[in-house]
Structures are given as structure tokens and as C-alpha cells.
Amino acid sequence: MVNTKVSELKKYLSIKGSQELRNEILELFKLFPTVKEYYSAKLNPCSETELLEKYKKIVKNEFYPDRGFPKWRYSIAKKAITDFKRISRNSRDLADLMLAYVESGVDCTMEYGDIDENFYYNMETMYDKAAAYISKNNLEEKFRERCKKIMLRPSGVVGWGFSEALSETYDKYFAYLDI
């Protein structure tokens, strides 16, 4: 696949009239669900809640499918977060989705017991990314208690140093608020 540069796209678009540009956007809207979701969120802010729930369901399905045992396909859950990030400009909703990933993982390990090192690595990494994102966007007050619950829940129950890793991340981003 040839990588088209932004400059090439700009040149292509500059020769189009406004009606042709509208037609291009309409075609993209019809062909690509992600484009449709992007414009739905942009044109109707209320639809962002529906989109968030849709992507939460994708994430949670990897840990709690409707039938059978968890699949733990981290790539699918992470792709849902990445896709949502492209669609939504709401930093609170993105933080919410990232934390839903970790909460689902914590719930899963609490229910099924110790899993494997890769599982805990994925949970720790997402927890750190979520905490960093929350901090960067000044959302600590909104999410501190939820992050604290995530950190405390597996304490003393789950192995692999998982609780310790979550505690270190929590302390790094939120401990100053507990004083």
C-alpha cells in the first residue's frame, strides 16, 4: 500500500469544488462506520454516551463474553480504546473507557484467580496510561476514587506483584490528593 501524504491529499482536495467535497464526505460517511460515528459524535453530542457504551461493551466482552470463558484478546480491547479516541474529543469519556478496561481485568482476576504475567502486564500498562491521561487532562478529582478502588481491590489476593504495581502508579499520580 502506498502511503499518501497529507500534502498530496490537500492538493487533491484543493481542486475540488464545495459540492464535490460534500459528496466525498457523504461517501466516506456511508462507507466507513468509524466516519459515521465521528460525525454522529460531532453533530449530536448526546450520541457520545451511546458510543462510549458501545466501546465499553467491546472492551468488557474480552473479559466477560456473553457466552463462554474470557478470550483476553487485549488487541481487540485496546483497538476499541484507540478507535474511541479517534472519534471522541471528550477526555472524561476516554479516561472512563480506559479505566473500564482495567476494572474488567481486575474483576476477571478476582473471579478466575491468578492468570498469567502477560495479563497483569496489560492491566498495569493500561492503568498507568489511564492515570497519566487523567493527570494530563486535570481529571484527578473526577477519577481519583475510582482509581483508588481499582488499586485496592486485588490487594493481598492476587499474585505476580500486581497490587504493588497498581499502588506505585496510584501513588505516582494521586497520592498527593490523599494528604
N, C-alpha and C positions, 0 to 999 in steps of 0.2 A: 504494500500500500504506500502510495506517495504521500508524504507529509506536506499538506498545503499550509503555507504560511499565512499569518494574519494579513500581511501586506497584499498578498495575492487575492484574498477574499475581499479586502477593501477596494481593490482595483475593480474586481468583478462587480461588486455592489454599486460602485460609483457610476457605472454605465447604465444601471437600471433606473427606470422611472419609478415614481411612488406606487403606481398600481402594480407594476411588476414586483416590487419589493413586498407589497401586501400579499400578492399571490404566492411568493416564495415562503413567507411566514405561514400562510394558511396551509400550504403543502407540508411544511415541517410539522405543523400542529396536528395535521391529520395522520401523518406517517409515524411519528415518534411519540410514544406515551410520555416520555420524560419532558418533552417540549410542551405537551398539553398540560402536564402537571405544573410546570414552571409558570405558564401563563394563567392557569387557574389560580395559583397562589398570588400572582401579581395582580390579577383583576378582581379577585374575591378573597380578601384576607381571611374570611371565615372558613374557607376551604383548607387553610393551613392546618387546622385542627384535624380534619379528616385525613390529610396527607400524613401528618405525624402519626396518627393511629395506624394507618396503613403500613408505614415503615416500622413502627414498633411491633406490629404483628409479624412482619417478616423476620425481625431480629429474634423475637421470642419463640417463633416457630423452630428455630435451630436448637433451642434448649427444651422447649415443650411443644412438640408437634401435636396436631390433633389426634394422631394415632401413632402408636409405636414408641420407641425409645428416641432420646435426643440424637440428632445427627452431628451436632457440634461442627458444622461447616462454617468455620469462622469467616472464610472468604465471602460467603453469602451475607452473613450478618454485617460484616464491615462494608460490603458493597452497598447495602441498604443505607448505611450511615453516610457514605460518600455520595450516593445519589440524592439523598435528602439534603445534604449540604449544598449541592448544586442547585436545587430547586428553591429552597427556603432561605430567606435572609434573616430569619428570626433566630438570634443567638440562644435565647432561652429554650426554644424547641429543640435545637441541635444538642444542647447540653442535656436536655431531658432524654433524648434518644440515646446518647452515649451512655448515660447512667442506666437506662433501661437494659442495655447490653450487659453491663456489669451486674446489675441486680438479678437478671435472669441467670447469669452464670453462678452467682452466689447461691441463689435458690436451688439451682440444679445440683451443686456440690453438697449442699445441706441435705438434699433429698436422696441423692445417689451415693454419697460418701466421696472419699478421695477419688480423683480422676487421674489425669496424668500431668506431667510437667508442662507440656505444651498448652494444655487447658489453662493452667494457672498463669502461665506467661502471657497468654492472650488477655486474660481478665486484668492482670496487673498493668499491662500496657495500656489497655483502654481506660482503666481507672485513672492512670497518670495523665493520659491525653485529655480526658474529660475534666479533671481537676485543673490542668494547665489552661484549658479553654475557658473554664468558668472564671478563673483568676484573671485571665487576659481581658475578659469581657465584663469584669466587675460584677459578677453574679454570685459572689460568695455568700451573701446574706440569703439569697433565694435558695441555694443548694447545699449549704453547709450541713444542715441537719440530715439531709438525705445521704450525703457523702459519709457522714459520721455513722449512720446506721449500716451502710454498706461495709464500712471498715470494721465495726464491732460485731456484726452478725457471725462471721466464721471464727471469731477469736476463741482459741482453745479447743476448737472442734476439728478444724481442717489442717492437714499437714502441709508439707512442701514449703514452709516458710511463707505461705500465702497471707496469713493475717499480718505478719511482720511487714511484708511489702506494702500492703494496703495502709498500715499505720504510718509507715515512712512517708508515703505520698500524702496522706491526710495531714500529717504534721507539717510537711513542706508547704502546703497551700492554705491550710485552715486553722492550724493550732493557735496562731496569734489572735484569732477571734474567740477562742475558748477562755482567754485570760480574763 
